[in-house]
Amino acid sequence: MWTDSHCHLNLIDLSPYEGDVTRLVQRAADQGVMHLLCAGVDLKTTPNVMGLARCFENVYASVGIHPNDVHCDPFNETQLMGFAKDEKVVGIGETGLDYHYDDVELELQKDVFKKHIELAKKIKKPLVIHSRDAKEDTIKILKENNAQEVRGVMHCFAGDHEMANQAIEMDFYIGVSGIVTFSNAKTLQEVVSRLPLERILVETDAPWLSPVPYRGKPNTPEYIPLIGEKIAEIKGISMEEVAEQTTENFFQLFFQGKKKS
């Protein structure tokens, strides 16, 4: 049994599924992907994310404001807290820092990131962290704001082994996406080879970052086994072991170890 620990079901083109998200979820299940976390990125589309989680017993949600959206989607703690209290919401995020683009508002990103951490601590739900080209500041803010109290996952991890270790020291997990299947992802593959399997989550980040051999095409949760297969190859273990342990990790983080069937 596989788990897609991070996808955006509300943003996937449903035309290959005859416009029916139920078909998408079923196609994933046909590949053994039995649990999915649909991650929110802004307040405007959060009701759609939560609606999907409510429609399917095996779909859960996280709520937050993506760092690239903080300039156009002001942080509203009351509204976000209202969303976060829903029983199908299991995490806070995406939140974090993204320094990839030249026009980033660094101080605003940092401020909103810190507010997400405080919200997560108030409601006692783990964080879903987006960090791009912002290694030092991401780790610094997590440490200074005691994010280890709620733990979390470094979503779509693309950092080095040092960053992974720093995150694990705070009781965080490492989200491994389809990037690990890319031929030029040597650093990430090296990180995965050294990571304890007990600290890895598998994710698609669909509709983006399709694994090989679908790179460049729209991604979907049904491709999770391709990512798991690469992790198994790197670590010299079976796909079954990867599936079982990464699913257990997901429930350890988001449900305190209470696994759902």
Phi and psi in degrees as a GROMACS rama.xvg file:
@    title "Ramachandran Plot"
@    xaxis  label "Phi"
@    yaxis  label "Psi"
@TYPE xy
-104.095  159.773  TRP-2
-132.406  131.028  THR-3
-92.9224  103.692  ASP-4
-80.2853  -1.98928  SER-5
-165.283  111.2  HIS-6
-148.532  173.475  CYS-7
-127.123  77.249  HIS-8
-56.9688  -34.1803  LEU-9
-71.8806  -11.2696  ASN-10
-109.174  -0.910875  LEU-11
-81.2111  134.902  ILE-12
-66.3141  119.845  ASP-13
-91.2167  3.82038  LEU-14
-59.3864  -35.6066  SER-15
-69.4448  -9.90669  PRO-16
-114.35  25.2738  TYR-17
55.8107  33.3139  GLU-18
72.418  13.0821  GLY-19
-117.887  111.605  ASP-20
-64.4799  -25.2368  VAL-21
-60.8687  -37.3866  THR-22
-66.0091  -37.0605  ARG-23
-62.514  -48.8719  LEU-24
-62.9533  -38.064  VAL-25
-68.5779  -39.272  GLN-26
-62.2451  -38.3328  ARG-27
-63.83  -45.2981  ALA-28
-61.4677  -35.1081  ALA-29
-62.0639  -25.1067  ASP-30
-95.9991  9.91907  GLN-31
87.7997  6.44752  GLY-32
-90.0681  98.0208  VAL-33
-99.3968  -13.2781  MET-34
-136.407  140.23  HIS-35
-138.348  139.679  LEU-36
-109.076  117.637  LEU-37
-94.0169  114.502  CYS-38
-92.2269  132.591  ALA-39
-84.0248  152.786  GLY-40
-127.915  -12.8209  VAL-41
-158.515  168.155  ASP-42
-74.2346  -32.6445  LEU-43
-61.8746  -42.8897  LYS-44
-95.4381  -1.26978  THR-45
-57.8944  -40.38  THR-46
-57.5166  -33.773  PRO-47
-66.4613  -43.0941  ASN-48
-60.9946  -46.8742  VAL-49
-68.4971  -33.9493  MET-50
-61.8272  -40.1541  GLY-51
-65.0493  -41.6579  LEU-52
-62.9661  -36.5858  ALA-53
-72.6355  -26.4939  ARG-54
-74.7782  -27.0065  CYS-55
-126.477  128.922  PHE-56
-61.0507  -31.0791  GLU-57
-98.3685  12.6159  ASN-58
-113.984  131.814  VAL-59
-121.988  169.15  TYR-60
-130.126  153.7  ALA-61
-124.186  153.294  SER-62
-129.8  137.528  VAL-63
176.629  -178.896  GLY-64
-116.813  115.91  ILE-65
-58.1787  140.634  HIS-66
-56.2516  -28.6785  PRO-67
-76.9534  -6.44377  ASN-68
-110.264  0.611838  ASP-69
-65.5427  -25.2491  VAL-70
-75.1745  -24.0169  HIS-71
-113.827  -4.76886  CYS-72
-133.844  83.2868  ASP-73
-57.1687  141.197  PRO-74
-65.287  125.107  PHE-75
-125.983  98.5414  ASN-76
-61.2996  -40.5585  GLU-77
-61.4036  -45.5217  THR-78
-67.1585  -44.0433  GLN-79
-66.9121  -38.8471  LEU-80
-63.1111  -39.0095  MET-81
-60.0492  -42.9585  GLY-82
-64.7556  -44.8915  PHE-83
-66.1881  -22.8773  ALA-84
-75.6594  -13.3379  LYS-85
-61.6601  139.744  ASP-86
-65.9391  -22.0819  GLU-87
-85.627  -6.8723  LYS-88
-89.5598  118.026  VAL-89
-111.106  -6.80406  VAL-90
-153.033  165.101  GLY-91
-111.831  116.514  ILE-92
142.89  166.302  GLY-93
-78.0386  142.35  GLU-94
-149.347  160.587  THR-95
146.447  -144.678  GLY-96
-135.128  138.827  LEU-97
-136.005  105.866  ASP-98
-102.603  16.1396  TYR-99
-68.4103  -33.7606  HIS-100
-98.8752  153.797  TYR-101
-70.8804  -26.0914  ASP-102
-97.54  21.8356  ASP-103
-67.6724  144.289  VAL-104
-97.6297  89.2377  GLU-105
-57.6843  -50.4392  LEU-106
-66.7926  -36.9527  GLU-107
-65.5322  -43.1475  LEU-108
-58.3093  -46.3928  GLN-109
-61.4768  -43.7955  LYS-110
-62.5947  -46.2409  ASP-111
-67.6747  -36.5369  VAL-112
-58.5632  -48.509  PHE-113
-61.6328  -37.7843  LYS-114
-66.576  -36.325  LYS-115
-63.1601  -41.7861  HIS-116
-61.5814  -44.089  ILE-117
-63.6695  -40.0576  GLU-118
-62.3407  -43.7593  LEU-119
-60.0802  -39.5642  ALA-120
-68.5099  -37.0301  LYS-121
-64.4175  -41.4201  LYS-122
-96.7442  -7.00125  ILE-123
60.8272  49.5859  LYS-124
-128.189  144.829  LYS-125
-69.5008  161.843  PRO-126
-94.9248  146.094  LEU-127
-113.596  106.347  VAL-128
-99.0789  128.586  ILE-129
-104.302  121.107  HIS-130
-136.889  116.478  SER-131
-131.761  118.629  ARG-132
55.2888  35.1853  ASP-133
-144.092  39.0796  ALA-134
-53.7268  -56.7963  LYS-135
-63.1012  -47.5174  GLU-136
-68.086  -36.359  ASP-137
-61.1024  -51.0397  THR-138
-64.0053  -41.4752  ILE-139
-59.7705  -47.8617  LYS-140
-66.9408  -40.7938  ILE-141
-59.6992  -44.9232  LEU-142
-67.2951  -48.5836  LYS-143
-65.764  -24.4749  GLU-144
-105.347  16.165  ASN-145
54.6327  45.114  ASN-146
-65.0397  -17.7824  ALA-147
-63.034  -16.9513  GLN-148
-63.7182  -31.0874  GLU-149
-113.805  -14.6872  VAL-150
66.0259  -168.019  ARG-151
162.354  -168.307  GLY-152
-131.546  138.701  VAL-153
-86.5745  91.5579  MET-154
-63.0949  140.424  HIS-155
48.0471  54.0623  CYS-156
-62.3292  132.339  PHE-157
-137.864  20.8033  ALA-158
-89.6047  -165.769  GLY-159
-101.226  -179.61  ASP-160
-65.4801  -34.551  HIS-161
-61.0407  -45.6244  GLU-162
-64.2879  -41.427  MET-163
-60.3329  -44.134  ALA-164
-63.5344  -40.8722  ASN-165
-62.758  -38.2491  GLN-166
-67.4648  -44.073  ALA-167
-63.4483  -35.321  ILE-168
-61.0551  -25.0373  GLU-169
-93.2053  12.7051  MET-170
70.2749  29.3242  ASP-171
-93.1209  160.758  PHE-172
-106.174  163.244  TYR-173
-112.788  118.886  ILE-174
-85.9952  119.399  GLY-175
-105.899  122.657  VAL-176
-106.673  -172.229  SER-177
-61.5305  -15.1353  GLY-178
-54.8878  -33.3006  ILE-179
-62.0688  -19.5583  VAL-180
-86.764  -9.09244  THR-181
-73.6008  141.056  PHE-182
-64.9559  -25.3455  SER-183
-94.909  9.8255  ASN-184
-95.0274  47.8465  ALA-185
-63.2982  -39.1537  LYS-186
-63.1272  -46.6751  THR-187
-64.1255  -40.0928  LEU-188
-62.932  -37.7669  GLN-189
-65.9156  -42.0365  GLU-190
-59.3718  -47.3864  VAL-191
-61.38  -37.3378  VAL-192
-62.7308  -27.3396  SER-193
-100.127  -12.5522  ARG-194
-75.4226  142.032  LEU-195
-65.3269  135.205  PRO-196
-58.1027  -28.4215  LEU-197
-68.0707  -5.18944  GLU-198
-115.83  10.6773  ARG-199
-106.414  134.752  ILE-200
-113.862  148.788  LEU-201
-106.963  136.911  VAL-202
-146.398  155.453  GLU-203
-98.0148  -33.407  THR-204
59.0145  25.9847  ASP-205
-54.7906  140.135  ALA-206
-91.2879  13.2912  PRO-207
-103.306  167.614  TRP-208
59.2853  47.7195  LEU-209
-59.1691  137.977  SER-210
-72.4014  160.269  PRO-211
-60.5001  133.36  VAL-212
-98.6779  17.8836  PRO-213
-105.529  14.6052  TYR-214
-54.9505  134.551  ARG-215
91.8859  -8.61977  GLY-216
-109.215  164.266  LYS-217
-58.7804  138.011  PRO-218
-90.4746  160.926  ASN-219
-154.461  149.981  THR-220
-55.8686  -24.2675  PRO-221
-66.5646  -10.7558  GLU-222
-87.6048  0.931055  TYR-223
-51.9542  -43.2546  ILE-224
-59.4277  -27.5686  PRO-225
-67.0185  -36.9493  LEU-226
-70.6412  -43.6598  ILE-227
-61.5603  -36.3519  GLY-228
-62.3316  -40.7515  GLU-229
-67.7121  -40.3544  LYS-230
-61.4927  -43.2135  ILE-231
-61.2059  -42.3489  ALA-232
-62.2472  -45.7698  GLU-233
-62.0642  -41.4645  ILE-234
-92.6435  -4.63667  LYS-235
66.9239  38.8952  GLY-236
-130.596  177.68  ILE-237
-82.9595  155.18  SER-238
-61.9991  -35.6876  MET-239
-61.1565  -39.914  GLU-240
-65.8072  -40.768  GLU-241
-63.5153  -46.0861  VAL-242
-60.0448  -48.442  ALA-243
-64.4763  -46.8213  GLU-244
-71.8585  -41.1695  GLN-245
-69.2355  -31.8021  THR-246
-68.6026  -41.7134  THR-247
-60.6635  -40.3774  GLU-248
-60.3815  -42.1472  ASN-249
-57.6237  -45.2535  PHE-250
-75.8749  -28.0493  PHE-251
-63.3916  -40.3392  GLN-252
-76.3954  -53.255  LEU-253
-92.1314  -16.366  PHE-254
-132.186  19.3946  PHE-255
53.0229  35.8232  GLN-256
87.6738  -1.35153  GLY-257
-84.7289  95.8529  LYS-258
-77.2635  137.513  LYS-259
-96.9018  151.255  LYS-260
